[in-house]
Structure formats: C-alpha cells, structure tokens
Amino acid sequence: MEQIHQAAWITAPRYGKQMPVFGRDFTLRERPQKAEISVCGLGQFALFVQGTEINEGVYEPGWTDYRKTCLYSTYDITPFLQKGENSIRVLIGNGMYHVDGDRYAKFTGSFGDPLLILALRLVYEDGREECLVTDGSWSECPGPITMSCIYGGEDYDANLDGWTQATSRADCGWRAAAVYTGPIGALKPARFPAVRILERLAPAACETLADGRLRYDFGRNFAGRIKIRVSGEKGQKVVITPGELLRADGTINQEFTGDPHYDVYMLRGGAEEEWMPRFTFYGQRYALIDTKARVLSVEGEAQRASCPRTGYFACSNRMYNRIHELIVGAIESNMQSVFTDCPHREKLGWLEETHLIGPGILANFDARALYEKILDDMEDAQTPEGLVPDIAPEFVRFDLGFRDSPEWGSACVLVPWYLYQKYADRSILEKHFAMGERYAADLFGKTRDGVLNHGLGDWLDVGHYPAHPANTPIPITATAILLQDLLVLSKAADVLGFAEKAASYREKAEACKKAFNDWFFYPLSKNYATGSQTANAFALYLDVPPAEYRARVEENLRFDIDARGGHFTGGDIGHPYLLRALVKCGMNDVIAENFMKTDFPSYGYQVVCNATTLCEDWDGPNPEYPVMSQNHFMLGAAEEWFYQVLAGIRVNACDPIHIEPYFAEQADWVDCETLTPCGQCRVRWQREAEGHIRVTVSLERAGRILLCLGGREELLTVEGSIERVV
C-alpha cells in the first residue's frame, strides 16, 4: 500500500529489557466500507485493532538487513473497525534486530531502538478516503514483555497488559512517541509466504518429575513455541524450558541447542489465562514446566513459512519412508523467513543448504517466493568486492571460512539456476545473473594457478574433529564449486542470450578443469587428492577426469564405498555430490543399499536411534552420546534421489519432463508427485506378476515428457494419464 511511504518511522526506548508498546486512538464518524493497514515494526511486531490480534503470520516482518531492506505487511481490518472510538496497538519484540546476551545468544548486536511505521487507509461508501499514519501524535509506553530474545526466550508479565484496553490519551504511562529520522532500509512489501503456525500438537505423554515439575513429550521434534492455559494467583510464574533431548534424570538437555533458553509467564490471577511467547521460538520435542499455578493445558505450536506443499513421496519400503519423513520434518522446521540450519542454537541463514538440498526442497514445496526473498537477502549482503558471505542476512560477521567459504556463497549462482530449471522462468536468471557474475569474479581473483584454497570444505564429514573435513582437502571442494559456478553461469548466459559471456565462462571452466586435474589427479592411483569419496565424486559429477581414466576413477569410488561396508563418508558438501555422481555413473544400486543400512554412519542409524527429524551429524540421537542438533536438514540429499531417481521425475526448464524411474529391488512400488511447469506430475510404478512393472504417469496440464523405460525412449505429449508395462 503506497500510503505507508507517507508515514514516519516512530521510535521508543527499551525500558531496560522491557519492550515498548505503540498506540493510537481515533474516532470514526462512520464505519468505513474498506480499511486496509500496512505495518512494519522492528524487530518483530504483533498488531492489535480493538484488542484483537491481526497478524496472520508470526515473527513479522521477515528477517532482513534492516539497514537496506524493511518488509511491511498489509491487512484488511474492515471487520474490526466501528463507528466511534477505535484503537490500534503494536506490541514490539526484538527478533534479530536486537540481540543481547542475558541468556543464551549465538551473537550479540543491535540495529538500534524499536521502530514502527504504519498507514491505515480508510475508504467510505461515498468514495471518500482518509489515511491515518504514524507520526508525532502516536504514543508509546512500557509493555508486558519484560524480556525478549530470539535466542534466549521471552518473559511476559500479565499484570502489565492493560495496554490492550487503556486509552493512549490517558495518563497511564503513555507518552509521546518520537519521530525517527535516522538511517533505515528501503520499505518493501513482504511477498514471501508468511511464517505461520501450521500445526498444533497435543502432548503424547506427560510425566511429573520428582521435584514436581511437569515434562511434556510431543512425540516428535518441531520448531515453534509452547502455548499454555493456566489458572492461579496473581504473581505466580510459569517457567517453560523447551528442548530436544533429555538428561538421565529426565530434565531438559540444551547442551547442543543453546543453553539457557526458557520462557516465563507471570499470572494476573483470577480467571483462566492463556499465553504463548510471540517473539521467540525453539526446536523441541519436550517442554519442562515449573510452576505453582494449575496447568490446564499445554500445546505445541509448530511453525514454518507457509510455502504450499506440492510434493508427495511414498513407497513400499518402510526405511525409505522413514528417511523421507526425517528429512521433510527438518526442512519444515528450518523453513522460516530464511532457511535456518537449526531452529535453536543458530537460527541463521547459512547459505550452503539452500543449494545443496535445493532440489529436494523444491521437490516437496513450492518455495519459489521464499527463495526469491533469500536471493534478495544475498543481494543486500554482497560486498562491493563481490563476496556473498556464508550467511544472509549477515547479522554477524564470522571469521575465516565462516564468512567466506565458496561452497556457501555459491548459492547466489546455483539457486537461481535451480529455480529456473524448476519453474522455467528466465526472469529469475535476469534479476540475479549480475550478482552471480560479481561473485564468480571475486572467487576467480582469489585463485592461485587456477585453484581456490580457502573455506570450510566438506564440513562435518565422517571422522571429522571437531567439524572441519577429515577426508578431503579444502581446495578440492572450493575449486570444484568454482567450476560448477562457471558451468552454470555459461548455461545461464546462453538462456539470457549473452553469447560472448557464455563462451567466456566455458573457456574459464575448461581452464578450471585443467587446473583441477593438474593439481589433484594422481595418474598412478587414478584418484583425486586423497581418493576420498567426496574428491572422486566431485570430479566425476563435473566430468573432470580425462576420458581414458574415467572408468578407473569410478572403480575407485565404488571400491572405497565397498571397503567401508557400503557406507558413505561425505559431509555437508560432499554427500549431495556423492549421490549425484553415483547416479551419473549408473550406481544407483549402491545408493539403494546404503539407504537400508542401520549402523553408523547412515540415515538408518538415525531411524533406529529414534530420531524424529534429520540430525546435524550422522551420529544422530546416539543413546550413548548424543551430539549436535537433532533438527538439521543439511544431510538431506536423499530427497533428490527419491524424487528424481526412484520415482524418476526430472524437470529441466522448458525441455520435456524426463521420466526415468529406477526400479530398486528394495521396493515393490513407488508413488510420487511434484510440481512441474505443466502442473503436478505424478509417477507410480508397481511390480506385478511374472516380473512385470506397471508404470503410470499423470500430468495436470498437457505437456511433453521423455519416457525412458527398459532402455527405450518415447517422446510423448501427455494430458491426463498414460500407462506402460515393462
């Protein structure tokens, strides 16, 4: 709504750790035919009109670099206004805008005092319009939130919540809000799917501990908050401590997720009271409640960005289904206004996952709008030299590879390409091609003899200590990702009609391949560098080995996997490329068998250890020594294999949809669908008598498919469904 640009930013101080409330009362001589309000409150806001909370999303606005971009939301509030007296109240929380360290905090930093900008457009029956905007006539007062930290938790004193009814004109602590004239980012409408409470979880179990505290188990890990309904005396407190794991004594273990994090509610007394923290969330399966008040009910509220679920996967293999559930659960938990890597300890937009697991995310969700917001975050974060830092928005600057790792920043090149392939919309490439060019130029300028030698490498691979790669030299992954960037930029330039640039990037890619071979290939062993799975897989996937040696490199990759009992050793970076290389080399049987394993390191090990979301490390919820986050999707590349290989649905922009399912002996049937440029595409295959397999392909809208079954190819135009038996 354009009227918001007529409004002024207003500001209020924090009262110690107590957060302010902004307010305005106004009188309407008649009820408007339409009332539309646009608002941005920093760090986060909750909007109340006539005492009713209006926000459809939680944790608004979306996280951005507030010096460059501030997102506003627009709501129709026509049903809430009346002739006569009306009120607007805006409750403010800190979010990522201001982080201090009273409790756990990943970092500390501040953009300044709380801010608000708001415009209310009123349209009357006779066509007249009015606009009420934030200015010096607004008021502010100390609010009921006495502590607000996105990392550490939230405290709320219900004895201070009279602000919902009190008039901002009365002498009850209200004072004039100041008009803010300092620097602030450009106001833009929030266009990504709002973060919403999309599931409410009843406790699966409740236990009273020896000291009287109540421990609730919600049955699975989720990102969100705990909602309570209580009754008791004025001044009694309810302390809520969430967590993923338990100690031996049954209490919450936050050792790996940010300690301490807890929420406190102080009762007003009398009638039943209901509350949930508004401006903090956590990854949790359990909640420990400490109170003298009577607990009437407890509910888990699971949140994520409301990207439509457009993917479905199921098969006859229970292990494959469980792996799929673990990964999707972790994706959902970390799908906020950025893709967080975990919903508690970090909550930061680490970028490597956006491209490494991108095909799997896009197979399950229509996440285009969220990805476009994240690409805008990358644009805001890019330095004049071209660097895209490892996290965006860059709320904190980390040292060494934690700010400048090629495998992370390359999301600015690879994500637009994956979106183009998925949605066949070249405007995505047009908007962000220059960012990718600047980034690649920055990387190229850091090479020595064609090789990059910086960054985090194959983070958290098998055998790591404490997290840096144990198996693969850092220059392997850094240089390989540069090579992929150059190859993708050449393809994007072709799509955009930049013939000279396309040729230039192809030439640079060939030079990069040569450097990769010159520096890392050992002709005697036919291995790259250490011969690790990640090193050889990257080379094979990117077609680096000379033709005469390729078969031997493939053999070495398979030999290493066999020598380790069929286990994979790749980490955050290497695992997706290992799977892609095995697919490219026709070794799907290796993947299919690996996904059935239940000993360390494997997906199945997490399953048998009772994980409910994918874990950060292959150890998962090891009952003897659980480590790291239990809700982390960076190892979730199996989703790409389930959709693109086992079901065989491969989408490449405007080309025919490639349907080539892999009939793994571990499954008797597969049923899968995902979004394509022709709408929903569904593939089902099922084994029948006498060794035959029936394959059914359905398209929502007419489109071309390339159907590859039993070594035969058919180019077909499909509208509805077709069947084949092989």
C-alpha positions in Angstrom: 0.0 0.0 0.0 1.6 3.2 -1.2 0.3 5.2 1.8 2.9 3.7 4.0 5.5 5.8 2.3 3.7 8.9 3.6 4.1 7.7 7.2 7.0 8.5 9.5 9.0 6.0 11.4 8.5 6.4 15.1 10.6 5.1 17.9 10.6 4.3 21.6 13.3 3.2 24.0 13.6 -0.2 25.7 13.0 0.2 29.4 15.9 -2.0 30.5 14.8 -5.2 28.9 11.2 -4.3 28.9 9.7 -3.7 25.4 7.5 -0.8 24.4 4.0 -0.8 23.0 3.0 1.8 20.4 -0.6 3.1 20.4 -3.1 5.4 18.7 -6.8 6.0 19.5 -9.1 7.6 16.9 -12.7 8.4 16.3 -14.7 7.5 13.2 -17.9 9.4 12.4 -19.0 6.4 10.3 -17.9 2.9 9.7 -15.6 2.6 6.6 -16.5 0.5 3.7 -12.9 -0.7 3.5 -10.0 -0.4 5.8 -6.5 -1.6 4.9 -3.5 -1.3 7.2 0.2 -1.6 6.3 2.7 -2.0 9.0 6.4 -2.8 9.8 7.6 -3.0 13.4 11.2 -3.6 14.2 12.5 -6.1 15.3 9.1 -8.0 15.3 5.6 -6.8 15.8 2.1 -8.0 16.9 -0.7 -5.8 15.6 -3.9 -5.3 17.7 -7.0 -3.5 16.5 -9.8 -3.0 19.0 -7.9 -5.5 21.2 -7.9 -8.3 18.6 -4.6 -9.6 17.3 -4.5 -9.2 13.5 -1.2 -10.8 12.4 -1.8 -13.8 10.1 1.9 -14.6 10.2 4.2 -15.0 13.3 7.6 -13.4 13.5 6.7 -10.5 11.2 8.5 -8.8 9.5 10.7 -11.3 7.7 14.4 -11.1 8.8 16.4 -8.8 6.6 19.4 -6.5 6.8 17.4 -3.7 8.2 19.9 -1.1 7.1 19.0 -2.0 3.5 15.5 -3.6 3.4 12.5 -3.5 5.8 9.4 -5.6 4.8 5.9 -4.5 5.6 2.7 -6.5 5.8 -0.8 -5.4 4.7 -4.0 -6.5 6.2 -7.7 -5.9 5.6 -9.1 -4.8 9.0 -12.6 -3.6 7.8 -14.4 -6.1 10.1 -12.7 -4.8 13.2 -13.4 -1.1 13.0 -16.6 0.6 14.2 -18.3 4.0 14.2 -16.9 5.9 17.2 -13.9 5.1 19.3 -11.2 2.8 17.8 -7.7 1.8 18.9 -4.5 0.4 17.4 -1.8 -1.1 19.5 1.5 -2.6 18.3 3.5 -4.9 20.6 7.2 -5.0 19.8 9.7 -7.8 20.2 13.5 -7.7 19.5 13.8 -10.6 17.0 17.1 -10.4 15.1 17.0 -6.6 15.2 18.5 -6.5 18.7 20.2 -9.5 20.4 21.7 -9.2 23.8 23.3 -11.9 26.0 21.3 -12.1 29.2 20.6 -15.7 28.4 21.9 -17.8 25.5 22.7 -15.9 22.3 24.6 -17.0 19.2 25.8 -13.4 18.8 25.1 -10.0 20.3 24.4 -6.9 18.2 21.8 -4.2 17.7 20.3 -2.1 14.9 19.0 0.4 17.4 15.9 1.3 19.4 12.5 -0.3 18.4 10.8 1.3 15.4 7.3 1.4 13.9 5.8 2.6 10.6 2.2 2.2 9.8 -0.5 3.5 7.5 -4.3 3.0 7.7 -6.3 3.7 4.5 -10.0 4.2 5.1 -12.5 4.2 2.2 -16.1 5.3 2.8 -19.3 4.4 0.9 -19.3 7.8 -0.9 -15.8 7.2 -2.2 -14.0 9.5 0.3 -10.6 8.3 1.5 -8.7 9.0 4.7 -5.3 8.0 5.8 -4.0 7.7 9.3 -0.2 7.3 9.5 2.4 7.1 12.2 3.7 10.5 13.2 4.4 12.5 16.4 0.7 12.1 17.5 1.3 8.5 18.4 2.1 7.3 21.9 4.2 4.6 23.5 4.5 3.0 26.9 6.3 0.2 28.6 4.7 -3.1 27.7 4.1 -6.5 29.3 7.1 -8.2 27.6 9.9 -7.8 30.2 12.5 -9.7 28.3 12.7 -10.5 24.6 15.5 -12.5 22.9 15.1 -14.6 19.8 17.8 -16.9 21.2 17.2 -16.8 25.0 13.5 -16.7 25.4 10.7 -14.3 26.4 9.2 -13.1 29.7 5.7 -11.7 30.0 4.0 -10.0 32.9 0.2 -10.3 32.5 -0.2 -7.6 35.2 1.2 -5.1 32.7 -1.1 -5.9 29.8 -3.7 -3.3 30.4 -2.3 -1.5 27.3 -4.9 -3.5 25.2 -7.7 -1.6 26.8 -6.2 1.6 28.2 -6.5 4.7 26.1 -3.3 6.2 24.7 -4.7 9.6 25.6 -5.0 8.8 29.3 -2.4 9.3 31.9 -1.5 5.7 32.5 2.2 5.6 31.5 1.7 6.6 27.9 4.0 9.3 26.4 4.5 10.8 23.0 6.5 8.6 20.6 9.5 10.2 19.0 9.7 10.6 15.2 12.8 8.7 14.0 14.9 10.4 11.3 18.0 8.2 11.3 19.1 5.7 8.6 16.8 2.8 7.8 16.4 0.4 4.9 14.0 0.7 2.0 10.4 -0.2 2.7 9.2 -3.1 0.5 6.1 -5.3 0.7 6.6 -8.8 2.1 6.0 -11.1 -0.8 7.2 -14.4 0.6 4.9 -16.9 2.3 4.4 -15.7 5.9 5.7 -17.8 8.7 2.6 -19.3 10.3 1.5 -21.8 13.0 0.6 -24.7 10.7 0.2 -27.5 13.2 -0.9 -27.8 16.8 0.5 -30.7 18.7 -1.1 -32.3 21.7 1.3 -33.9 24.2 1.9 -37.6 23.5 2.8 -38.0 27.2 3.1 -36.0 30.4 5.2 -37.0 33.4 5.6 -35.4 36.9 9.3 -35.4 37.9 10.5 -36.0 41.4 10.7 -32.2 42.1 7.1 -31.6 41.0 7.9 -30.2 37.5 5.9 -31.4 34.6 7.6 -32.8 31.5 5.6 -32.9 28.3 6.6 -35.1 25.3 5.1 -34.0 22.0 6.2 -37.2 20.2 8.5 -35.5 17.7 10.8 -32.7 17.2 9.4 -29.4 15.8 10.2 -25.7 15.5 7.8 -23.4 17.3 6.5 -22.5 20.7 4.6 -23.8 23.7 1.1 -22.5 24.4 -0.2 -22.8 28.0 -3.6 -22.4 29.7 -3.3 -21.9 33.4 -5.1 -20.6 36.5 -3.7 -19.4 39.7 -2.9 -16.4 41.9 -1.6 -13.1 40.9 2.2 -13.1 40.6 2.7 -16.8 40.3 5.1 -17.7 37.5 5.2 -20.4 34.8 8.7 -21.2 33.5 8.8 -23.2 30.3 12.0 -24.8 29.2 12.0 -26.5 25.8 14.5 -29.0 24.4 15.2 -31.8 22.0 17.0 -34.2 24.4 16.7 -35.4 28.0 19.3 -35.9 30.6 19.5 -39.1 32.6 17.4 -37.5 35.4 14.6 -36.7 32.9 15.3 -33.0 32.7 15.9 -31.0 29.5 19.3 -31.1 27.9 20.1 -27.9 26.0 23.8 -28.6 25.8 23.8 -28.6 21.9 21.0 -26.2 21.2 21.7 -23.0 23.2 21.7 -23.0 27.0 19.8 -21.4 28.7 16.6 -20.8 26.7 13.3 -20.5 28.7 10.1 -18.5 28.7 8.4 -17.0 31.8 4.8 -16.0 32.2 3.6 -14.1 35.3 -0.1 -14.6 36.1 -2.5 -11.7 36.7 -4.7 -14.1 38.8 -8.4 -14.8 38.8 -9.8 -16.3 35.6 -8.1 -18.8 33.4 -5.2 -17.4 31.4 -3.7 -18.4 28.1 -0.3 -17.4 26.8 2.5 -18.3 24.3 5.7 -16.4 23.6 5.3 -14.3 20.4 8.8 -13.3 19.6 11.0 -16.3 20.1 10.9 -20.0 19.1 12.9 -23.1 19.6 13.5 -26.6 18.2 12.0 -29.0 20.7 10.3 -32.3 21.4 10.0 -31.8 25.1 8.8 -29.0 27.4 9.5 -28.8 31.1 7.1 -26.7 33.1 7.9 -25.3 36.5 5.0 -23.6 38.3 2.9 -23.4 41.5 -0.1 -22.5 39.3 -2.6 -25.0 38.0 -1.7 -26.2 34.4 -4.9 -26.7 32.5 -3.5 -27.5 29.1 -0.2 -27.4 27.1 0.0 -27.4 23.3 2.9 -27.3 20.9 2.6 -24.8 18.0 4.7 -25.8 15.0 5.6 -23.0 12.6 7.2 -22.7 9.2 7.0 -20.4 6.1 3.7 -21.3 4.5 5.1 -22.5 1.2 2.5 -24.8 -0.4 3.3 -28.5 -0.1 3.4 -29.7 -3.7 5.4 -32.9 -3.3 4.4 -36.3 -2.2 6.5 -39.4 -1.8 5.7 -42.9 -0.5 6.8 -46.4 -1.3 6.6 -50.0 -0.1 10.0 -49.7 1.7 9.4 -48.5 5.3 13.0 -47.4 5.8 12.9 -45.2 2.7 9.6 -43.7 4.0 11.2 -43.0 7.4 14.2 -41.3 5.9 11.9 -39.1 3.8 9.9 -38.2 6.9 13.0 -37.3 8.9 14.3 -35.0 6.1 10.9 -33.3 5.4 10.4 -32.7 9.1 13.8 -31.0 9.3 13.2 -28.9 6.2 9.8 -27.8 7.6 11.4 -26.9 11.0 14.1 -24.7 9.3 11.8 -23.1 6.7 11.4 -19.8 8.3 11.9 -16.3 6.7 15.3 -17.7 5.9 16.4 -21.4 5.7 17.9 -21.7 9.1 20.3 -24.6 9.7 18.8 -25.4 13.1 15.8 -23.8 14.9 17.5 -23.1 18.2 21.3 -22.7 18.5 21.9 -21.0 15.2 18.7 -19.6 13.6 20.9 -18.1 10.9 20.6 -18.2 7.2 23.6 -20.4 6.3 23.5 -20.5 2.5 25.0 -23.8 1.6 21.9 -25.7 2.4 19.8 -23.6 0.1 21.5 -25.0 -3.0 22.9 -28.4 -1.7 19.4 -29.5 -0.6 17.6 -27.1 -3.0 16.3 -29.8 -5.4 14.9 -31.8 -2.5 13.2 -28.7 -1.0 11.7 -27.8 -4.4 10.5 -31.3 -4.9 8.4 -31.1 -1.7 7.4 -27.4 -1.6 6.5 -24.6 -4.0 9.2 -22.5 -2.3 9.9 -20.0 -5.2 8.7 -16.9 -3.3 10.7 -17.8 -0.2 13.8 -18.4 -2.3 13.4 -15.1 -4.1 13.3 -13.4 -0.7 16.5 -15.2 0.2 18.1 -14.2 -3.1 17.3 -10.6 -2.2 19.0 -11.1 1.2 22.1 -12.3 -0.7 22.0 -9.2 -2.9 21.8 -7.0 0.2 24.7 -8.9 1.8 27.0 -8.9 -1.2 30.1 -6.7 -0.7 31.5 -4.2 -3.2 34.2 -6.7 -4.0 31.6 -9.4 -4.9 31.8 -11.6 -1.8 28.5 -13.2 -0.8 29.0 -14.1 2.9 28.2 -17.5 4.3 25.0 -16.2 6.0 22.4 -13.8 4.7 21.1 -11.6 6.1 24.5 -11.1 7.6 23.5 -10.2 11.2 27.0 -11.1 12.5 30.4 -11.3 10.8 32.3 -14.5 11.5 36.0 -15.0 10.9 37.8 -17.1 8.3 35.8 -19.6 6.3 32.7 -18.9 8.4 32.4 -15.7 6.3 34.0 -16.6 3.0 33.5 -20.2 2.0 32.9 -20.8 -1.7 30.6 -23.7 -1.1 28.3 -21.4 0.9 28.4 -18.1 -1.2 27.9 -20.0 -4.4 24.3 -20.2 -3.5 24.0 -16.9 -5.3 24.9 -18.6 -8.6 23.3 -22.1 -8.1 20.0 -21.2 -6.5 18.8 -19.0 -9.5 19.7 -21.9 -11.8 17.8 -24.5 -9.8 14.7 -22.1 -9.7 14.9 -21.6 -13.5 15.1 -25.4 -14.0 12.1 -25.9 -11.7 9.8 -23.1 -12.9 11.1 -22.4 -16.4 11.0 -18.6 -15.7 14.1 -16.8 -17.1 13.2 -13.6 -15.1 14.9 -15.3 -12.1 18.1 -15.5 -14.0 17.8 -12.0 -15.4 17.4 -10.5 -11.9 20.3 -12.2 -10.2 22.8 -13.0 -13.1 24.9 -9.9 -12.3 25.2 -11.0 -8.6 26.5 -14.4 -9.7 28.9 -12.7 -12.1 30.3 -10.5 -9.4 30.7 -13.4 -7.0 32.4 -15.6 -9.6 34.8 -12.8 -10.4 35.6 -12.4 -6.7 36.3 -16.2 -6.4 38.4 -16.2 -9.6 40.5 -13.3 -8.2 41.4 -15.5 -5.2 42.7 -18.4 -7.2 46.3 -19.3 -7.4 47.3 -21.3 -10.5 43.6 -21.9 -11.1 42.9 -23.3 -7.6 40.9 -22.0 -4.7 42.3 -22.8 -1.2 40.0 -21.3 1.4 36.7 -22.0 3.1 35.2 -24.7 5.3 35.5 -27.6 2.9 33.5 -30.8 3.3 32.1 -29.7 6.7 31.2 -32.4 9.2 32.3 -35.3 7.1 32.6 -38.8 8.7 35.6 -38.8 11.0 35.7 -35.1 11.5 37.3 -33.4 14.5 35.8 -31.2 15.6 34.0 -30.2 12.4 36.5 -29.5 9.7 36.9 -32.1 7.0 38.8 -35.2 7.9 38.9 -36.9 4.4 39.1 -34.2 1.7 41.4 -31.3 1.3 39.7 -27.9 1.3 41.0 -26.9 -2.2 39.0 -29.9 -3.7 35.6 -28.7 -2.7 36.4 -25.0 -3.1 37.8 -25.4 -6.7 35.1 -27.8 -7.7 32.3 -25.5 -6.6 34.0 -22.7 -8.6 34.0 -25.0 -11.6 30.3 -25.6 -11.1 29.6 -21.9 -10.8 31.4 -21.2 -14.1 29.5 -24.0 -15.9 26.1 -22.7 -14.5 27.0 -19.2 -15.5 27.7 -20.3 -19.0 24.3 -22.0 -19.3 22.5 -19.1 -17.7 24.3 -16.7 -20.2 23.1 -18.9 -23.1 19.5 -18.8 -21.8 19.7 -15.0 -21.5 21.2 -14.6 -24.9 24.7 -13.4 -23.8 26.7 -15.4 -26.3 30.1 -13.8 -25.6 29.7 -14.2 -21.9 28.6 -17.8 -22.3 31.7 -18.6 -24.4 33.9 -16.8 -21.8 32.6 -18.8 -18.9 33.0 -22.0 -20.8 36.6 -21.1 -21.5 37.2 -20.3 -17.9 35.5 -23.6 -16.9 37.9 -25.6 -19.2 40.8 -23.8 -17.6 39.4 -24.6 -14.1 39.1 -28.3 -15.1 42.7 -28.4 -16.3 43.9 -26.9 -13.0 41.8 -29.4 -11.1 43.4 -32.3 -13.0 46.9 -30.8 -12.9 46.9 -30.2 -9.1 44.7 -33.0 -7.7 44.8 -36.0 -10.1 47.2 -38.9 -9.4 47.7 -40.9 -12.6 49.2 -43.9 -10.8 46.3 -44.4 -8.3 43.7 -42.8 -10.6 42.4 -40.9 -7.6 41.8 -37.2 -6.9 43.8 -35.9 -3.9 43.3 -38.3 -1.0 41.0 -40.5 -3.0 38.2 -39.7 -0.7 34.6 -40.3 -1.8 34.0 -36.6 -1.9 37.1 -35.8 -4.0 36.4 -38.5 -6.6 32.6 -37.8 -6.6 33.1 -34.1 -7.4 35.4 -34.9 -10.2 33.0 -37.5 -11.7 29.9 -35.4 -11.4 31.6 -32.4 -13.0 33.1 -34.5 -15.8 36.7 -33.6 -14.9 38.5 -36.9 -15.4 40.1 -37.4 -18.8 38.1 -40.0 -20.8 40.8 -42.7 -20.6 40.8 -42.5 -16.8 37.1 -42.0 -16.0 36.3 -45.7 -15.6 39.1 -46.2 -13.1 38.0 -43.2 -11.1 34.5 -44.7 -11.0 36.0 -48.1 -9.9 38.0 -46.3 -7.1 34.9 -44.6 -5.8 32.9 -47.8 -5.7 35.9 -49.7 -4.1 36.1 -47.1 -1.3 32.4 -47.4 -0.5 32.6 -51.3 -0.6 35.7 -51.2 1.6 33.7 -49.3 4.2 30.9 -51.8 4.2 28.8 -49.8 1.8 29.0 -46.6 3.9 29.4 -43.0 2.7 31.9 -40.6 4.2 30.9 -37.3 2.7 29.8 -34.4 4.9 27.7 -31.3 4.4 29.2 -30.5 1.0 30.3 -33.9 -0.3 27.2 -36.0 0.5 24.9 -34.5 -2.2 27.6 -34.7 -4.8 28.4 -38.2 -3.9 24.8 -39.2 -4.6 24.7 -37.2 -7.8 28.0 -38.8 -9.0 26.8 -42.3 -8.2 23.6 -41.6 -10.2 25.6 -40.3 -13.1 27.8 -43.3 -13.1 24.9 -45.8 -13.1 25.5 -46.9 -9.5 22.0 -46.4 -8.1 22.2 -49.9 -6.6 24.9 -48.6 -4.2 22.6 -45.8 -3.0 19.6 -48.1 -2.7 21.6 -50.5 -0.5 23.2 -47.7 1.6 19.8 -46.3 2.5 18.9 -49.6 4.1 21.8 -49.6 6.5 21.2 -49.1 10.2 24.7 -48.9 11.6 26.8 -45.7 11.8 27.1 -43.7 9.5 23.8 -43.9 7.8 20.3 -42.5 7.7 19.0 -45.8 9.1 21.2 -45.3 12.2 19.2 -42.2 13.0 16.0 -44.1 12.4 16.9 -46.9 14.8 18.1 -44.4 17.4 14.5 -42.9 17.2 15.3 -39.6 15.6 12.1 -37.8 14.5 13.8 -35.1 12.3 17.1 -35.4 10.5 20.1 -34.7 12.7 23.1 -32.5 12.1 25.6 -35.3 12.4 25.5 -38.9 11.3 25.7 -39.8 15.0 22.1 -38.5 15.3 20.5 -39.2 18.7 23.2 -41.7 19.7 21.8 -43.0 23.0 25.3 -43.3 24.5 26.5 -39.8 23.5 24.1 -37.6 21.5 25.8 -34.7 19.8 24.9 -31.7 17.8 21.5 -30.6 16.7 18.7 -33.1 16.3 16.9 -31.0 13.8 19.1 -30.0 10.8 18.5 -30.7 7.1 22.0 -30.3 5.6 22.4 -34.1 5.1 19.0 -34.3 3.4 20.1 -35.1 -0.2 18.3 -38.4 -0.2 15.1 -36.4 -1.1 16.7 -35.6 -4.5 17.3 -39.3 -5.1 13.8 -40.3 -4.0 12.1 -37.9 -6.4 14.5 -37.7 -9.4 15.7 -41.3 -9.4 13.5 -43.7 -7.5 10.4 -42.0 -8.9 12.3 -40.7 -11.9 10.8 -37.2 -12.3 13.4 -34.8 -13.6 12.5 -31.3 -14.6 14.8 -29.1 -16.7 13.1 -25.8 -17.5 11.4 -25.9 -21.0 12.7 -29.3 -22.0 10.4 -32.3 -21.9 9.9 -33.7 -18.4 12.2 -36.6 -18.1 10.6 -39.7 -16.6 13.0 -42.5 -15.9 12.3 -44.4 -12.7 14.8 -46.7 -11.1 13.2 -50.0 -10.1 15.2 -50.6 -6.9 15.0 -54.2 -5.7 14.3 -52.8 -2.3 10.9 -51.5 -3.3 7.8 -53.2 -4.7 6.0 -49.9 -5.5 6.6 -46.1 -5.5 4.1 -43.3 -5.6 5.3 -39.8 -6.1 4.3 -36.4 -7.4 5.8 -33.0 -7.6 5.3 -29.6 -9.2 6.5 -29.0 -12.8 5.9 -26.3 -15.4 3.0 -28.5 -16.5 1.5 -28.5 -13.0 1.5 -31.6 -10.8 3.3 -34.6 -12.3 2.6 -38.0 -10.7 4.5 -41.2 -11.3 3.5 -44.5 -9.8 5.2 -47.8 -10.5 4.4 -51.2 -9.1 5.7 -54.7 -9.5 3.2 -57.2 -10.9 3.1 -60.9 -11.7 5.8 -62.6 -13.8 8.3 -59.8 -13.2 6.4 -57.1 -15.0 6.3 -53.5 -13.7 3.4 -51.2 -14.4 4.2 -47.5 -14.7 1.6 -44.8 -14.6 2.4 -41.2 -15.4 0.0 -38.3 -14.9 0.3 -34.6 -15.8 -2.1 -31.9 -14.5 -1.8 -29.9 -17.8 -0.8 -31.0 -21.2 2.9 -31.2 -21.7 5.7 -33.2 -23.3 7.6 -36.0 -21.5 10.5 -38.1 -22.4 9.7 -41.5 -21.0 12.6 -43.8 -20.6 11.7 -47.4 -19.6 13.6 -50.6 -20.2 16.2 -48.9 -22.4 13.6 -47.4 -24.7 12.8 -43.7 -25.1 9.4 -42.3 -26.1 8.8 -38.6 -26.6 5.1 -38.1 -25.8 2.6 -35.3 -25.3 0.6 -36.2 -22.2 -2.7 -34.8 -21.0 -4.1 -36.8 -18.1 -2.5 -40.3 -17.6 -0.6 -42.9 -19.6 0.4 -46.4 -18.6 3.2 -48.7 -19.7 4.2 -52.2 -18.6 7.8 -53.2 -18.7 
